Amino acid sequence: MSVKIYGSNRIDLDGNNETFSIRATADDELNFYKGASTKLMGIDASGFESKPNIPAFYAYLDSPYSDAALGVIACNIAQINTGGYYNTTNYAFTAPIAGNYFVSCHLSGYTTDTQGDDSQWLGIYINNISWGGNAGSRSSMNNLRYHTTSGVELTVSWSAIVYLEFGDFIQMFYGDVQSNTTVSNANFIGYLIG
């Protein structure tokens, strides 16, 4: 390992495989880089941090669909996908690093089925295992059949801080659906907290 100092505003640290540098800018920002140009983070004179590589995603459903079982919700458009960790084919976010993640799901839909109770829940699956369920669990409950038989949409939302290991994957899940349900809008959001 070697240390190189360039003037009064740059220090390079050479590791075995990578070079890292700390640089002060003319606009009073302290930045940390990998190599010559990959900014890892910065701190301005007021103490505000910038971390342009934090894993984050915002995905949404681009067209309504109906299903009698639902399950994993098809948020197939990734408007934000920092690092490319959200997959628009299997609708899963894969954690690139272990840590706490903020996760949020929103869904609106309706049914015209008027027969009986159809309590449903919105939450996530982690590695194909439910992290939610019916009453008393870590999910949001609703009853589209009870509230939307006239075709009026009902919205349900769910948010949590979830610890994920490296390689864990999460998917937005809508469970215990007993009747044909139309999902008209859905979005799935997440980012690394630390």
N, CA, C and O of each residue as an XYZ file, in Angstrom:
776
protein
N       0.845     -1.176      0.000
C       0.000      0.000      0.000
C       0.888      1.235      0.000
O       1.904      1.281      0.694
N       0.500      2.232     -0.779
C       1.271      3.473     -0.806
C       0.321      4.668     -0.728
O      -0.851      4.569     -1.090
N       0.838      5.781     -0.258
C       0.092      7.026     -0.125
C       0.797      8.083     -0.969
O       2.015      8.249     -0.892
N       0.008      8.795     -1.777
C       0.564      9.874     -2.601
C      -0.232     11.139     -2.311
O      -1.461     11.112     -2.236
N       0.477     12.237     -2.149
C      -0.165     13.525     -1.901
C       0.082     14.411     -3.103
O       1.217     14.584     -3.547
N      -1.026     14.983     -3.635
C      -0.964     15.872     -4.790
C      -1.404     17.261     -4.348
O      -2.598     17.491     -4.155
N      -0.481     18.178     -4.188
C      -0.820     19.539     -3.784
C      -1.499     19.543     -2.424
O      -1.182     18.737     -1.550
N      -2.437     20.463     -2.266
C      -3.123     20.585     -0.974
C      -4.552     20.055     -1.004
O      -5.291     20.210     -0.033
N      -4.956     19.412     -2.145
C      -6.360     19.012     -2.219
C      -6.605     17.563     -2.636
O      -7.747     17.204     -2.923
N      -5.565     16.716     -2.678
C      -5.790     15.336     -3.103
C      -4.795     14.377     -2.457
O      -3.590     14.626     -2.422
N      -5.344     13.265     -1.945
C      -4.531     12.184     -1.395
C      -4.989     10.899     -2.066
O      -6.182     10.597     -2.078
N      -4.044     10.135     -2.630
C      -4.352      8.834     -3.227
C      -3.819      7.729     -2.330
O      -2.709      7.812     -1.805
N      -4.626      6.700     -2.167
C      -4.247      5.532     -1.390
C      -4.294      4.332     -2.321
O      -5.363      3.963     -2.807
N      -3.149      3.725     -2.570
C      -3.079      2.567     -3.459
C      -3.182      1.296     -2.643
O      -2.334      1.013     -1.797
N      -4.247      0.523     -2.909
C      -4.404     -0.779     -2.281
C      -3.806     -1.851     -3.173
O      -3.094     -1.536     -4.126
N      -4.082     -3.100     -2.880
C      -3.564     -4.189     -3.705
C      -4.166     -4.175     -5.105
O      -3.467     -4.445     -6.082
N      -5.463     -3.860     -5.212
C      -6.148     -3.917     -6.508
C      -6.783     -2.603     -6.946
O      -7.074     -2.425     -8.129
N      -6.999     -1.699     -6.031
C      -7.701     -0.449     -6.342
C      -6.938      0.748     -5.790
O      -6.167      0.633     -4.838
N      -7.172      1.894     -6.411
C      -6.675      3.153     -5.892
C      -7.867      3.970     -5.429
O      -8.844      4.127     -6.162
N      -7.788      4.482     -4.231
C      -8.837      5.344     -3.683
C      -8.240      6.726     -3.475
O      -7.049      6.860     -3.194
N      -9.073      7.757     -3.613
C      -8.559      9.104     -3.371
C      -9.560      9.926     -2.592
O     -10.770      9.707     -2.650
N      -9.013     10.877     -1.863
C      -9.790     11.868     -1.121
C      -9.430     13.205     -1.733
O      -8.256     13.567     -1.818
N     -10.462     13.946     -2.165
C     -10.202     15.211     -2.851
C     -11.085     16.321     -2.297
O     -12.273     16.127     -2.037
N     -10.481     17.476     -2.125
C     -11.225     18.678     -1.767
C     -11.442     19.477     -3.045
O     -10.522     19.650     -3.844
N     -12.677     19.966     -3.231
C     -12.992     20.692     -4.460
C     -13.009     22.194     -4.214
O     -12.978     22.649     -3.071
N     -13.057     22.954     -5.296
C     -13.089     24.417     -5.206
C     -14.379     24.907     -4.546
O     -14.401     26.000     -3.981
N     -15.454     24.114     -4.609
C     -16.715     24.530     -3.983
C     -16.869     23.928     -2.580
O     -17.988     23.694     -2.123
N     -15.749     23.679     -1.903
C     -15.705     23.229     -0.508
C     -16.432     21.917     -0.261
O     -17.185     21.777      0.703
N     -16.194     20.967     -1.142
C     -16.742     19.632     -0.961
C     -15.585     18.658     -0.793
O     -14.559     18.779     -1.462
N     -15.756     17.699      0.098
C     -14.774     16.649      0.292
C     -15.345     15.391     -0.334
O     -16.404     14.921      0.080
N     -14.654     14.834     -1.335
C     -15.154     13.685     -2.081
C     -14.222     12.495     -1.960
O     -13.005     12.640     -1.844
N     -14.823     11.314     -1.989
C     -14.090     10.056     -1.934
C     -14.321      9.328     -3.251
O     -15.463      9.164     -3.680
N     -13.243      8.893     -3.893
C     -13.320      8.262     -5.208
C     -12.657      6.890     -5.198
O     -11.733      6.635     -4.426
N     -13.145      6.018     -6.068
C     -12.457      4.774     -6.405
C     -11.919      4.977     -7.807
O     -12.679      5.300     -8.720
N     -10.622      4.795     -7.993
C     -10.027      5.076     -9.291
C     -10.019      6.563     -9.558
O     -10.082      7.377     -8.638
N      -9.941      6.906    -10.833
C      -9.818      8.316    -11.207
C     -11.143      9.071    -11.168
O     -11.152     10.277    -10.919
N     -12.271      8.381    -11.410
C     -13.503      9.157    -11.588
C     -14.768      8.580    -10.957
O     -15.825      9.196    -11.085
N     -14.716      7.429    -10.281
C     -15.930      6.865     -9.690
C     -16.129      7.430     -8.290
O     -15.468      7.021     -7.336
N     -17.064      8.387     -8.190
C     -17.326      9.025     -6.901
C     -18.114      8.073     -6.014
O     -19.186      7.601     -6.391
N     -17.572      7.796     -4.830
C     -18.244      6.933     -3.867
C     -19.128      7.720     -2.922
O     -20.234      7.289     -2.594
N     -18.646      8.876     -2.481
C     -19.446      9.745     -1.621
C     -18.791     11.111     -1.512
O     -17.625     11.292     -1.863
N     -19.566     12.064     -1.019
C     -19.058     13.410     -0.811
C     -19.716     14.040      0.406
O     -20.801     13.634      0.821
N     -19.048     15.035      0.969
C     -19.583     15.797      2.094
C     -19.338     17.260      1.772
O     -18.207     17.660      1.497
N     -20.421     18.077      1.808
C     -20.213     19.493      1.516
C     -19.910     20.258      2.798
O     -19.890     19.677      3.883
N     -19.675     21.550      2.675
C     -19.270     22.389      3.808
C     -20.339     22.454      4.890
O     -20.027     22.749      6.043
N     -21.592     22.186      4.543
C     -22.680     22.198      5.533
C     -22.863     20.835      6.208
O     -23.673     20.698      7.124
N     -22.111     19.833      5.756
C     -22.227     18.499      6.340
C     -23.188     17.570      5.618
O     -23.411     16.444      6.063
N     -23.764     18.028      4.502
C     -24.659     17.174      3.727
C     -23.850     16.137      2.956
O     -22.822     16.447      2.353
N     -24.344     14.888      2.990
C     -23.668     13.800      2.302
C     -24.319     13.524      0.955
O     -25.531     13.668      0.795
N     -23.505     13.129     -0.003
C     -24.031     12.620     -1.266
C     -23.426     11.249     -1.492
O     -22.211     11.065     -1.416
N     -24.304     10.281     -1.773
C     -23.877      8.901     -2.011
C     -24.559      8.420     -3.284
O     -25.624      7.808     -3.213
N     -23.967      8.684     -4.445
C     -24.643      8.411     -5.714
C     -24.814      6.941     -6.051
O     -25.553      6.619     -6.981
N     -24.158      6.036     -5.332
C     -24.230      4.619     -5.669
C     -25.063      3.794     -4.695
O     -24.986      2.566     -4.718
N     -25.855      4.433     -3.844
C     -26.701      3.701     -2.898
C     -27.710      2.876     -3.694
O     -28.420      3.428     -4.535
N     -27.789      1.564     -3.446
C     -28.779      0.745     -4.151
C     -30.191      1.249     -3.871
O     -30.602      1.374     -2.717
N     -30.926      1.536     -4.944
C     -32.294      2.050     -4.812
C     -33.089      1.676     -6.053
O     -32.538      1.547     -7.147
N     -34.405      1.503     -5.864
C     -35.263      1.218     -7.015
C     -36.664      1.791     -6.801
O     -37.150      1.904     -5.676
N     -37.280      2.140     -7.898
C     -38.698      2.503     -7.947
C     -39.262      1.829     -9.191
O     -38.914      2.191    -10.315
N     -40.135      0.845     -8.982
C     -40.718      0.100    -10.095
C     -42.234      0.200    -10.018
O     -42.805      0.342     -8.937
N     -42.878      0.124    -11.177
C     -44.335      0.195    -11.188
C     -44.908     -0.717    -12.270
O     -44.211     -1.165    -13.180
N     -46.193     -0.968    -12.132
C     -46.958     -1.773    -13.073
C     -47.395     -0.870    -14.216
O     -47.981      0.186    -13.977
N     -47.117     -1.271    -15.467
C     -47.437     -0.376    -16.587
C     -48.831     -0.588    -17.184
O     -49.294      0.256    -17.951
N     -49.514     -1.695    -16.852
C     -50.884     -1.853    -17.336
C     -51.660     -2.777    -16.400
O     -51.097     -3.736    -15.871
N     -52.942     -2.498    -16.192
C     -53.758     -3.294    -15.276
C     -53.860     -4.752    -15.732
O     -53.789     -5.045    -16.926
N     -54.026     -5.650    -14.776
C     -54.286     -7.044    -15.095
C     -55.156     -7.660    -14.017
O     -55.211     -7.166    -12.891
N     -55.839     -8.752    -14.370
C     -56.737     -9.443    -13.447
C     -56.259    -10.865    -13.227
O     -55.700    -11.502    -14.119
N     -56.493    -11.342    -12.016
C     -56.089    -12.703    -11.668
C     -56.900    -13.139    -10.459
O     -57.271    -12.312     -9.625
N     -57.176    -14.427    -10.360
C     -57.915    -14.946     -9.218
C     -56.989    -15.300     -8.056
O     -57.477    -15.579     -6.960
N     -55.685    -15.298     -8.256
C     -54.765    -15.660     -7.182
C     -53.748    -14.559     -6.890
O     -53.297    -14.422     -5.752
N     -53.388    -13.787     -7.882
C     -52.354    -12.754     -7.814
C     -51.045    -13.329     -7.305
O     -50.472    -14.179     -7.987
N     -50.540    -12.924     -6.159
C     -49.220    -13.358     -5.714
C     -48.217    -12.248     -5.946
O     -48.457    -11.107     -5.554
N     -47.081    -12.568     -6.584
C     -46.071    -11.546     -6.867
C     -46.662    -10.543     -7.851
O     -47.198    -10.926     -8.890
N     -46.564     -9.268     -7.521
C     -47.127     -8.217     -8.357
C     -46.100     -7.808     -9.415
O     -44.928     -7.581     -9.113
N     -46.568     -7.721    -10.651
C     -45.705     -7.517    -11.819
C     -45.344     -6.049    -12.044
O     -45.795     -5.434    -13.010
N     -44.530     -5.492    -11.147
C     -44.024     -4.126    -11.351
C     -42.886     -4.227    -12.372
O     -41.730     -4.462    -12.020
N     -43.247     -4.045    -13.639
C     -42.350     -4.380    -14.748
C     -41.589     -3.203    -15.354
O     -40.814     -3.395    -16.292
N     -41.789     -2.013    -14.849
C     -41.050     -0.843    -15.327
C     -40.238     -0.287    -14.159
O     -40.801      0.068    -13.124
N     -38.928     -0.210    -14.322
C     -38.056      0.350    -13.286
C     -37.685      1.775    -13.685
O     -36.831      1.986    -14.546
N     -38.327      2.736    -13.060
C     -38.036      4.135    -13.360
C     -36.707      4.544    -12.740
O     -35.950      5.308    -13.339
N     -36.420      4.038    -11.539
C     -35.128      4.237    -10.880
C     -34.595      2.848    -10.561
O     -35.316      2.010    -10.019
N     -33.329      2.604    -10.897
C     -32.733      1.300    -10.636
C     -31.222      1.473    -10.452
O     -30.426      0.961    -11.240
N     -30.845      2.198     -9.406
C     -29.441      2.495     -9.150
C     -28.672      1.206     -8.876
O     -28.958      0.497     -7.911
N     -27.726      0.918     -9.704
C     -26.937     -0.302     -9.590
C     -27.497     -1.467    -10.381
O     -26.804     -2.469    -10.565
N     -28.744     -1.366    -10.859
C     -29.348     -2.428    -11.659
C     -29.750     -3.656    -10.861
O     -29.747     -4.762    -11.402
N     -30.096     -3.493     -9.589
C     -30.399     -4.640     -8.731
C     -31.875     -5.040     -8.750
O     -32.240     -6.056     -8.158
N     -32.733     -4.260     -9.419
C     -34.142     -4.650     -9.566
C     -34.308     -5.326    -10.918
O     -33.861     -4.799    -11.938
N     -34.947     -6.487    -10.931
C     -35.140     -7.266    -12.145
C     -36.582     -7.107    -12.622
O     -37.513     -7.479    -11.908
N     -36.778     -6.557    -13.824
C     -38.124     -6.314    -14.349
C     -38.756     -7.560    -14.964
O     -39.885     -7.502    -15.451
N     -38.052     -8.670    -14.948
C     -38.602     -9.926    -15.455
C     -39.222    -10.764    -14.331
O     -40.315    -11.308    -14.491
N     -38.522    -10.867    -13.194
C     -39.089    -11.621    -12.065
C     -39.570    -10.699    -10.942
O     -40.010    -11.172     -9.895
N     -39.485     -9.387    -11.160
C     -40.016     -8.357    -10.254
C     -39.365     -8.423     -8.871
O     -40.027     -8.210     -7.855
N     -38.067     -8.720     -8.842
C     -37.342     -8.890     -7.587
C     -36.179     -7.914     -7.488
O     -35.506     -7.623     -8.477
N     -35.957     -7.419     -6.284
C     -34.771     -6.644     -5.952
C     -33.831     -7.569     -5.196
O     -34.244     -8.227     -4.242
N     -32.566     -7.627     -5.615
C     -31.565     -8.462     -4.961
C     -30.568     -7.562     -4.241
O     -29.970     -6.673     -4.847
N     -30.395     -7.800     -2.951
C     -29.513     -6.967     -2.126
C     -28.051     -7.177     -2.520
O     -27.553     -8.301     -2.463
N     -27.356     -6.104     -2.921
C     -25.951     -6.236     -3.288
C     -25.016     -6.219     -2.082
O     -23.827     -6.513     -2.202
N     -25.567     -5.872     -0.916
C     -24.782     -5.785      0.313
C     -25.735     -6.008      1.482
O     -26.904     -5.629      1.411
N     -25.248     -6.616      2.544
C     -26.075     -6.828      3.732
C     -26.352     -5.485      4.398
O     -25.483     -4.614      4.435
N     -27.563     -5.321      4.924
C     -27.913     -4.089      5.630
C     -29.399     -3.924      5.787
O     -30.185     -4.788      5.399
N     -29.779     -2.787      6.371
C     -31.187     -2.432      6.539
C     -31.663     -1.693      5.300
O     -30.997     -0.779      4.815
N     -32.816     -2.095      4.794
C     -33.416     -1.496      3.609
C     -34.806     -0.980      3.945
O     -35.576     -1.647      4.636
N     -35.122      0.211      3.452
C     -36.497      0.695      3.508
C     -37.218      0.125      2.299
O     -36.724      0.221      1.175
N     -38.395     -0.472      2.525
C     -39.176     -1.083      1.457
C     -40.618     -0.596      1.579
O     -41.161     -0.503      2.680
N     -41.225     -0.289      0.446
C     -42.598      0.198      0.438
C     -43.347     -0.357     -0.780
O     -42.802     -0.425     -1.881
N     -44.592     -0.747     -0.560
C     -45.445     -1.298     -1.619
C     -46.781     -0.548     -1.610
O     -47.308     -0.215     -0.548
N     -47.314     -0.291     -2.786
C     -48.624      0.364     -2.915
C     -49.377     -0.316     -4.051
O     -48.806     -0.612     -5.100
N     -50.661     -0.558     -3.830
C     -51.460     -1.247     -4.830
C     -52.873     -0.689     -4.783
O     -53.413     -0.451     -3.702
N     -53.474     -0.480     -5.943
C     -54.903     -0.162     -5.985
C     -55.569     -1.123     -6.952
O     -55.012     -1.484     -7.988
N     -56.757     -1.521     -6.591
C     -57.465     -2.489     -7.417
C     -58.920     -2.584     -7.035
O     -59.411     -1.844     -6.183
N     -59.604     -3.513     -7.683
C     -61.031     -3.699     -7.417
C     -61.453     -5.089     -7.853
O     -60.728     -5.796     -8.553
N     -62.651     -5.458     -7.415
C     -63.294     -6.676     -7.880
C     -64.784     -6.382     -8.039
O     -65.318     -5.483     -7.389
N     -65.433     -7.122     -8.879
C     -66.898     -6.997     -9.010
C     -67.585     -8.216     -8.425
O     -68.808     -8.330     -8.504
N     -66.824     -9.125     -7.843
C     -67.363    -10.322     -7.184
C     -68.018     -9.903     -5.872
O     -67.401     -9.183     -5.086
N     -69.229    -10.326     -5.620
C     -69.962     -9.904     -4.419
C     -70.159    -11.027     -3.412
O     -70.879    -10.845     -2.431
N     -69.547    -12.169     -3.627
C     -69.790    -13.324     -2.770
C     -68.810    -13.398     -1.601
O     -67.613    -13.599     -1.810
N     -69.302    -13.238     -0.378
C     -68.544    -13.514      0.840
C     -67.376    -12.594      1.125
O     -67.186    -11.556      0.492
N     -66.600    -13.025      2.111
C     -65.457    -12.262      2.599
C     -64.213    -12.625      1.790
O     -63.998    -13.792      1.463
N     -63.417    -11.647      1.479
C     -62.157    -11.916      0.799
C     -61.069    -11.016      1.366
O     -60.564    -10.129      0.678
N     -60.712    -11.250      2.628
C     -59.631    -10.487      3.245
C     -58.325    -10.862      2.564
O     -58.033    -12.040      2.360
N     -57.550     -9.854      2.219
C     -56.304    -10.038      1.492
C     -55.204     -9.256      2.194
O     -55.487     -8.393      3.025
N     -53.946     -9.556      1.863
C     -52.838     -8.845      2.491
C     -51.788     -8.447      1.459
O     -51.582     -9.116      0.447
N     -51.141     -7.334      1.761
C     -50.057     -6.820      0.923
C     -48.792     -6.796      1.765
O     -48.800     -6.318      2.900
N     -47.720     -7.306      1.211
C     -46.423     -7.325      1.901
C     -45.350     -7.749      0.935
O     -45.437     -7.470     -0.261
N     -44.329     -8.425      1.445
C     -43.229     -8.876      0.589
C     -42.913    -10.346      0.834
O     -43.262    -10.920      1.866
N     -42.250    -10.922     -0.133
C     -41.608    -12.222     -0.001
C     -40.107    -11.958      0.043
O     -39.589    -11.139     -0.717
N     -39.410    -12.662      0.945
C     -37.953    -12.621      0.978
C     -37.478    -14.023      0.628
O     -37.768    -14.981      1.344
N     -36.746    -14.141     -0.476
C     -36.248    -15.440     -0.938
C     -37.380    -16.463     -1.076
O     -37.241    -17.619     -0.674
N     -38.501    -16.017     -1.650
C     -39.679    -16.866     -1.883
C     -40.386    -17.312     -0.606
O     -41.168    -18.262     -0.638
N     -40.126    -16.645      0.511
C     -40.801    -16.956      1.770
C     -41.579    -15.724      2.213
O     -41.047    -14.614      2.228
N     -42.840    -15.930      2.574
C     -43.713    -14.828      2.972
C     -43.172    -14.104      4.197
O     -42.772    -14.724      5.182
N     -43.168    -12.798      4.112
C     -42.818    -11.945      5.243
C     -44.067    -11.161      5.627
O     -43.995     -9.970      5.929
N     -45.190    -11.826      5.612
C     -46.473    -11.203      5.904
C     -47.495    -12.280      6.112
O     -47.150    -13.410      6.460
N     -48.738    -11.954      5.906
C     -49.813    -12.916      6.082
C     -51.038    -12.230      6.617
O     -51.163    -11.008      6.525
N     -51.934    -12.993      7.170
C     -53.191    -12.448      7.671
C     -53.011    -11.652      8.949
O     -51.892    -11.337      9.351
N     -54.133    -11.331      9.581
C     -54.162    -10.471     10.766
C     -53.099    -10.864     11.788
O     -52.852    -12.047     12.027
N     -52.485     -9.863     12.377
C     -51.471    -10.089     13.387
C     -50.083    -10.317     12.821
O     -49.176    -10.696     13.562
N     -49.892    -10.098     11.537
C     -48.587    -10.304     10.919
C     -48.010     -8.975     10.440
O     -48.564     -7.909     10.707
N     -46.882     -9.061      9.725
C     -46.198     -7.860      9.238
C     -46.713     -7.462      7.865
O     -45.910     -7.237      6.959
N     -47.993     -7.370      7.685
C     -48.554     -7.016      6.381
C     -49.676     -6.011      6.562
O     -50.077     -5.704      7.685
N     -50.183     -5.499      5.439
C     -51.352     -4.616      5.450
C     -52.546     -5.409      4.937
O     -52.461     -6.075      3.905
N     -53.644     -5.335      5.651
C     -54.850     -6.092      5.297
C     -55.860     -5.184      4.594
O     -55.917     -3.980      4.844
N     -56.654     -5.789      3.710
C     -57.795     -5.095      3.133
C     -58.805     -6.123      2.669
O     -58.556     -7.326      2.743
N     -59.940     -5.652      2.192
C     -60.973     -6.541      1.689
C     -61.586     -5.899      0.456
O     -62.573     -5.170      0.550
N     -60.992     -6.176     -0.706
C     -61.488     -5.581     -1.948
C     -62.928     -5.976     -2.228
O     -63.704     -5.151     -2.711
N     -63.301     -7.200     -1.943
C     -64.665     -7.654     -2.242
C     -65.679     -6.827     -1.456
O     -66.710     -6.428     -1.999
N     -65.394     -6.571     -0.199
C     -66.308     -5.812      0.646
C     -66.397     -4.355      0.218
O     -67.478     -3.767      0.219
N     -65.257     -3.774     -0.147
C     -65.213     -2.325     -0.405
C     -65.413     -1.926     -1.864
O     -65.776     -0.779     -2.127
N     -65.192     -2.816     -2.815
C     -65.139     -2.363     -4.206
C     -66.103     -3.075     -5.139
O     -65.865     -3.097     -6.347
N     -67.155     -3.644     -4.643
C     -68.055     -4.391     -5.525
C     -68.714     -3.503     -6.573
O     -69.253     -4.005     -7.559
N     -68.677     -2.221     -6.374
C     -69.237     -1.320     -7.379
C     -68.199     -0.927     -8.428
O     -68.484     -0.114     -9.307
N     -66.998     -1.498     -8.340
C     -65.940     -1.178     -9.295
C     -65.080     -0.009     -8.882
O     -64.168      0.377     -9.614
N     -65.355      0.570     -7.704
C     -64.538      1.664     -7.190
C     -63.248      1.074     -6.634
O     -63.277      0.057     -5.943
N     -62.116      1.707     -6.933
C     -60.832      1.162     -6.505
C     -60.545      1.423     -5.031
O     -60.975      2.421     -4.452
N     -59.806      0.491     -4.451
C     -59.327      0.614     -3.084
C     -57.804      0.542     -3.128
O     -57.234     -0.270     -3.856
N     -57.156      1.389     -2.352
C     -55.697      1.404     -2.301
C     -55.231      0.841     -0.966
O     -55.810      1.132      0.080
N     -54.189      0.040     -1.016
C     -53.566     -0.479      0.198
C     -52.062     -0.228      0.079
O     -51.489     -0.352     -1.003
N     -51.431      0.124      1.198
C     -50.006      0.424      1.221
C     -49.340     -0.328      2.360
O     -49.978     -0.677      3.353
N     -48.049     -0.570      2.199
C     -47.263     -1.271      3.225
C     -45.837     -0.758      3.158
O     -45.286     -0.593      2.070
N     -45.228     -0.501      4.325
C     -43.838     -0.053      4.392
C     -43.166     -0.683      5.602
O     -43.810     -0.936      6.620
N     -41.874     -0.932      5.483
C     -41.109     -1.490      6.602
C     -39.619     -1.269      6.371
O     -39.183     -0.973      5.259
N     -38.860     -1.419      7.432
C     -37.414     -1.512      7.347
C     -37.087     -2.986      7.506
O     -37.476     -3.617      8.489
N     -36.367     -3.530      6.529
C     -36.112     -4.961      6.459
C     -34.606     -5.198      6.403
O     -33.904     -4.538      5.636
N     -34.108     -6.126      7.202
C     -32.695     -6.492      7.121
C     -32.548     -7.561      6.049
O     -33.240     -8.579      6.080
N     -31.641     -7.326      5.095
C     -31.364     -8.291      4.041
C     -29.880     -8.649      4.055
O     -29.024     -7.784      4.244
N     -29.591     -9.918      3.856
C     -28.222    -10.381      3.671
C     -27.832    -10.170      2.209
O     -28.701     -9.997      1.355
N     -26.545    -10.183      1.918
C     -26.079    -10.130      0.538
C     -26.732    -11.268     -0.247
O     -26.689    -12.423      0.176
N     -27.339    -10.938     -1.394
C     -27.961    -11.947     -2.250
C     -29.405    -12.257     -1.940
O     -30.060    -12.927     -2.737
N     -29.941    -11.793     -0.801
C     -31.374    -11.972     -0.535
C     -32.166    -11.211     -1.586
O     -31.733    -10.154     -2.045
N     -33.329    -11.742     -1.971
C     -34.170    -11.001     -2.909
C     -35.573    -10.857     -2.351
O     -36.087    -11.726     -1.647
N     -36.173     -9.722     -2.694
C     -37.527     -9.414     -2.222
C     -38.443     -9.155     -3.413
O     -38.021     -8.660     -4.458
N     -39.719     -9.509     -3.215
C     -40.751     -9.270     -4.220
C     -42.004     -8.767     -3.517
O     -42.311     -9.189     -2.402
N     -42.723     -7.868     -4.171
C     -44.007     -7.385     -3.675
C     -45.027     -8.502     -3.844
O     -45.115     -9.105     -4.914
N     -45.805     -8.785     -2.791
C     -46.722     -9.924     -2.820
C     -48.099     -9.523     -2.314
O     -48.228     -8.814     -1.316
N     -49.127     -9.991     -3.021
C     -50.509     -9.762     -2.625
C     -51.145    -11.125     -2.405
O     -51.354    -11.876     -3.358
N     -51.455    -11.449     -1.144
C     -51.843    -12.808     -0.805
C     -53.270    -12.989     -0.345
O     -53.987    -12.029     -0.065
N     -53.662    -14.247     -0.275
C     -54.987    -14.700      0.157
C     -56.111    -14.171     -0.722
O     -57.217    -13.918     -0.244
N     -55.825    -14.005     -2.003
C     -56.845    -13.527     -2.935
C     -57.751    -14.701     -3.298
O     -57.276    -15.726     -3.788
N     -59.052    -14.551     -3.058
C     -60.018    -15.622     -3.292
C     -60.903    -15.365     -4.503
O     -61.610    -16.263     -4.959
N     -60.868    -14.165     -5.017
C     -61.752    -13.816     -6.131
C     -60.956    -13.128     -7.228
O     -59.833    -12.676     -7.006
N     -61.545    -13.055     -8.404
C     -60.875    -12.390     -9.513
C     -60.695    -10.912     -9.181
O     -61.673    -10.185     -9.007
N     -59.461    -10.481     -9.096
C     -59.128     -9.121     -8.680
C     -58.380     -8.422     -9.800
O     -57.509     -9.015    -10.436
N     -58.716     -7.172    -10.040
C     -58.002     -6.365    -11.022
C     -57.062     -5.421    -10.280
O     -57.493     -4.631     -9.440
N     -55.789     -5.513    -10.597
C     -54.799     -4.575    -10.073
C     -54.624     -3.508    -11.139
O     -54.167     -3.794    -12.245
N     -54.988     -2.281    -10.805
C     -54.918     -1.216    -11.795
C     -53.640     -0.386    -11.666
O     -53.132      0.125    -12.664
N     -53.124     -0.250    -10.459
C     -51.891      0.495    -10.233
C     -51.106     -0.192     -9.125
O     -51.687     -0.685     -8.158
N     -49.799     -0.223     -9.266
C     -48.948     -0.769     -8.211
C     -47.560     -0.169     -8.354
O     -47.087      0.074     -9.464
N     -46.909      0.068     -7.217
C     -45.508      0.451     -7.253
C     -44.769     -0.158     -6.078
O     -45.347     -0.427     -5.025
N     -43.488     -0.368     -6.281
C     -42.622     -1.081     -5.352
C     -41.343     -0.266     -5.243
O     -40.714      0.054     -6.251
N     -40.956      0.072     -4.003
C     -39.870      1.013     -3.775
C     -38.934      0.436     -2.714
O     -39.389     -0.213     -1.772
N     -37.637      0.668     -2.862
C     -36.714      0.249     -1.818
C     -35.360      0.896     -1.982
O     -34.959      1.266     -3.085
N     -34.657      1.028     -0.864
C     -33.286      1.552     -0.906
C     -32.546      1.178      0.374
O     -33.153      0.958      1.422
N     -31.229      1.111      0.264
C     -30.367      0.785      1.394
C     -30.312      1.969      2.355
O     -30.057      3.103      1.950
N     -30.555      1.686      3.638
C     -30.409      2.699      4.662
C     -28.987      2.654      5.232
O     -28.337      3.687      5.395
N     -28.530      1.465      5.524
C     -27.174      1.304      6.043
C     -27.022      0.026      6.819
O     -25.938     -0.263      7.326
